[in-house]
Amino acid sequence: MVEQLLILLYALLVRHRALCIQNNQLLKQLRILVCERARLLRQVRLPSCPVPYPSRFSGESGRLPEFVVQTMSYMLVNEEHFCNDAMKVAFLISLLSGEAEEWVMPYIESNSYILGDYRAFVNEMKQYFGWDTDDEDDDDDDEEDDY
């Protein structure tokens, strides 16, 4: 009986190890696909767009307000390409690099709801990267709600 339990335990450990290896391989593939998706989304630029294509954001908290305004402006001018929150969030993700890209990976890996909720995504960015909002910003948030 004990010998059978040991054999079963060993088999379970072997299977667990195999699944861990497979999971790591899938995570690597997911990262590659996310990067490829981001590269493809960067090609959505319209040549006659009056608003410049937004700069990449690598996590500098001082640049976050500028990044959000740039991306919001670009999406507003090209609203036919950004018809839902998921497209808007995907666009923002395509412009992340460095620490910001590392920050978003757990959300992607867990398929978080914020990937389909633009406002929640931006609020998470603000919280993580330290964009302090005060009473003056509350007026701006009303405008942001629309986009």
Secondary structure, 3 states (H helix, E strand, C coil): CHHHHHHHHHHHHHHHHHHHHHHHHHHHHHHHHHHHHHHHHHCCCCCCCCCCCCCCECCCHHHHHHHHHHHHHHHHHCHHHCCCHHHHHHHHHHCECHHHHHHHHHHHHCCCHHHHCHHHHHHHHHHHHCCCCCHHHHHHHHHHHCC
